[in-house]
Amino acid sequence: MSALLAVRDLGKRFSDGRRALDGVSLDVHAGEVVALVGESGSGKSTLARVVCGLVPADEGQVLIAGQRLRRAGTRVQMVFQDPFASLNPVHTVEHHLLRPLARRLRQPAAALRAEAARLLAAVGLEASLAARHPHALSGGQRQRVAIARALAAGPEVILADEPTSMLDVSTRLGVLTLLRRLADERRLGILFITHDLASAAAIADRVLTMYAGRVVESGATATVLGAPSHPYTRLLLASAPRGERILPRASSPSSLSSPSRSAASSRAFAAAAAAGCPFVARCPDALPCCPDTPPANRTIAADHHVRCHLYQEGASEHAALS
Ligand code: SF4
C-alpha cells in the first residue's frame, strides 16, 4: 500500500549553514497515526513546517498520495501547539470554520453553517459554541476548534505539532482520543509531533525518534517504546517523568541532563560529531568509529530501522576493541 504522506530525503539548513533536517524520510498511511518524538531542537517542528509548505525545503521532496507537494495548500493542514494563539480572538468559532468551508465547498451560507455544526459535533463540541469567541472557551475546547478548522479545509494529512502540551492533563486524553478517532473514521494520515512518550504510546501506530535533524529509530510503537534499540530512544524513555513511563525502561542509559562524559570530552565529541554520529557526546555505548563515521540507517527487523553503529556489521568486534 502506497503512503498517503511520503517524505523523501528532506534537508533544511539554518541560516548559519547548520543542518536543521538531514535526509529525513518517512511514510504516513491513510488511517495511521505516526508519532515523531524527540527533545526540543531535534528538528520535529521544522520538519512539520517544511512538510506543510510553510517553509521551503533545501533538498528532498514531499509527496501526497504520490503527487509532489510544491506549496502550502489544503491537502495538508497543521494543528499548532498553542490553541490560544492559533485562533483569532475577534472572530467567533463559526467564523473560523466558515472561511475554509466556503473556499472548499462553494455552497449557500445555510449549507455551510450546517456543515460547520457537523464539524463541531465531529470534534465533540456542542453546536451552541458556534457563536462564542475563543476567549470564552477552555483550552481543550479551543484545540478542538483548531482541529475542526483543519478538517474544514478537507485535508488528507494532519500535522499535529505538540497539540496537547499546553492543555491540562485532564483534557489531554480527550484530544488525543479525538485525533485517533479522526484517523480511524476519516482515514486521515496524522503525523503527531510530541516530546511526550506517553501520548505517543497512547495513540500512535508507529513511532519515529528524531535527533539532530535525523530520524534515528523507527518502527511499530510497541517495538520502539517497548524494546528500543537506539541509545537515544533508550535515554528518552529513561528520562520520562515518573508516573508517565508507559513501557518498561531500557537498561542503563545516561540521563538527559547529565551526559555520561566529562564536559571536555563532550566538547571534543561534539566537534567530531559533525563528521560522525551527532549523538556521540552523550552516548553511553559509543564505539571508536562513532566520532568519525556517520551511521547508516539499517533495518534490524521487519519495520524496525535504526541509525546506529551498534547495528552495523562488525559492531561487536569494534566493541571488543574499545
Ligand atoms: Fe552511540 Fe555510536 Fe550509535 Fe551514535 S552510532 S548512537 S555514538 S553507538
Residues whose N, C-alpha, C, O or C-beta is under 5 A from the ligand:
A	BS01	SF4	P231 C277 F279 V280 C283 D285 A286 L287 C290 P295 R307 C308 H309 L310
